[in-house]
Amino acid sequence: MPKALRDYAFIADGERGVLVGPHGEFAWMCFPHWDSAPAFASLLGGPGSYLVQPVSERFVWGGYYADRGLVWNSRWVTGEGSIVECREALARPARRDRAVLLRRCRAPPGCPRCSTFSPAAPGCTASTTTTRPGRPTAAAP
């Protein structure tokens, strides 16, 4: 269910932008241009999203922009008191035919796992992964 627009963060690379939702989802992104059809459209109930969040029954969300840039740091405090952070950005330099989404999750040892999910958008395939923060995982297409 969509939240208030003020709860979303915006990251961009000069060619396109992404809205990052409070539950860790990339909720809106047009590709390959600003005015193209959306690759991620869950903000409006459409297909496509890329979700990264703690595997926990409940968590409190927050976040902040890194100094002097469009790098967003999502931060979740779980019901168990663990803190999970995920740094998100679109890589530069931008190319019109390619978007590189960067995500890095961090948590102290013993913290909960993170779950990633990417439902299929038109022209994409779906994938689901669960991993411990800080360990590399294959990116969703």
C-alpha positions in Angstrom: 0.0 0.0 0.0 1.5 3.4 -1.0 2.5 5.8 1.7 2.5 9.6 1.7 4.8 11.0 -1.0 6.9 12.7 1.8 7.9 9.2 3.0 9.7 8.4 -0.3 13.3 9.3 -1.1 14.5 10.3 -4.6 17.8 9.2 -6.1 18.9 10.0 -9.7 21.7 9.7 -12.2 20.9 12.6 -14.6 19.0 10.4 -17.1 16.3 9.0 -14.8 15.2 8.9 -11.2 14.0 6.4 -8.6 11.6 6.8 -5.7 12.7 4.7 -2.8 9.8 3.7 -0.5 9.7 3.4 3.3 9.6 -0.4 3.1 12.8 -0.6 1.0 11.2 -0.8 -2.4 12.1 1.0 -5.6 8.6 2.1 -6.1 8.9 4.2 -9.3 11.4 4.4 -12.1 11.0 5.3 -15.7 13.4 3.8 -18.2 15.3 4.7 -20.4 14.2 8.3 -20.1 12.3 10.5 -17.6 9.2 10.3 -19.7 9.4 6.6 -20.7 7.1 3.8 -19.4 7.9 2.8 -15.8 10.2 -0.2 -15.1 9.1 0.0 -11.5 5.5 1.1 -10.9 4.4 -0.3 -7.5 3.8 3.3 -6.3 0.6 3.4 -8.4 -0.2 -0.3 -8.1 1.5 -1.3 -11.3 4.0 -4.1 -12.0 7.7 -4.0 -11.1 9.5 -3.2 -7.9 12.8 -4.0 -6.3 12.5 -4.6 -2.6 15.2 -4.9 0.1 14.2 -5.0 3.7 15.0 -6.8 7.0 13.3 -10.2 7.5 11.5 -9.3 10.7 7.9 -9.3 11.8 8.1 -5.5 12.4 10.5 -2.7 11.9 10.6 1.1 12.1 11.8 2.8 8.9 13.8 6.0 8.5 16.7 7.3 6.4 18.8 10.2 5.3 20.7 11.6 2.3 24.5 11.2 2.3 26.3 14.6 2.3 26.3 16.5 -1.0 24.6 13.9 -3.2 21.7 11.8 -4.2 22.7 8.8 -2.2 20.0 7.6 0.1 20.6 5.6 3.3 17.6 3.6 4.4 17.6 2.6 8.0 15.4 0.1 9.8 15.3 -0.7 13.5 13.7 -4.1 14.0 11.5 -5.3 16.8 14.5 -7.1 18.2 16.5 -3.8 18.5 18.8 -4.6 15.5 19.7 -1.8 13.1 20.0 -2.5 9.4 21.1 0.1 6.9 21.0 0.0 3.1 22.9 2.6 1.0 21.1 3.2 -2.4 22.1 5.1 -5.5 22.1 5.2 -9.3 25.6 5.0 -10.7 27.2 7.8 -12.7 28.1 8.5 -15.4 24.7 7.7 -16.8 24.1 6.1 -20.1 20.7 6.4 -21.9 20.5 2.6 -22.6 21.6 1.4 -19.1 20.7 2.1 -15.5 23.0 0.8 -12.7 21.2 0.5 -9.4 23.5 0.3 -6.4 22.5 -1.2 -3.0 24.7 -2.1 -0.1 23.1 -3.4 3.1 25.0 -3.3 6.4 24.2 -4.7 9.9 26.2 -5.9 12.8 26.9 -9.7 13.1 23.9 -11.6 14.4 21.4 -9.2 13.0 18.5 -10.4 11.0 18.7 -11.4 7.3 17.6 -9.1 4.5 15.1 -10.2 1.9 15.1 -9.0 -1.7 12.3 -9.4 -4.1 11.7 -8.2 -7.6 8.3 -9.0 -9.2 8.4 -9.1 -12.9 8.0 -5.9 -14.8 7.3 -6.0 -18.6 10.4 -7.4 -20.2 12.0 -8.5 -16.9 12.2 -11.7 -15.0 11.5 -12.1 -11.3 14.0 -13.2 -8.6 14.0 -13.5 -4.8 17.0 -13.7 -2.6 17.6 -13.8 1.2 21.1 -12.9 2.5 22.9 -11.6 5.5 23.8 -7.9 5.2 27.3 -7.3 4.0 27.5 -10.4 1.9 27.4 -10.1 -1.9 24.3 -11.3 -3.7 23.2 -11.3 -7.3 21.2 -8.2 -8.3 17.7 -8.6 -9.6 17.4 -7.9 -13.3 
